[in-house]
Amino acid sequence: MTREQPDRPGTAQFLAALHVRRNATVGFVVGVAVAVFFTYGAVTGPAGSYSDVAYLALGFVLAVGLGLLVAAGITVVSAVRLARQS
């Protein structure tokens, strides 16, 4: 028994109206920029008690976490603006 997944134009239109792809791009660019700044400062700064690999791993986690947070925030702002227009 084969079930075909129905087309979901409503979901695609909803994501397009909220500009989710643009928001994700902006969020992750901000996350990577902050992480690179942090990691560069941590690695080239005064010697700490952690290795460079630990700082690189922390920078990756910071980039992904901050990217998601910024993207979600921008999307919420887009949703609020869209709701007020209606």
Secondary structure, DSSP 8 states (H G I E B T S, - for coil): --------HHHHHHHHHTTHHHHHHHHHHHHHHHHHHHHHHHHHSS--SS-HHHHHHHHHHHHHHHHHHHHHHHHHHHHHHHHHH-
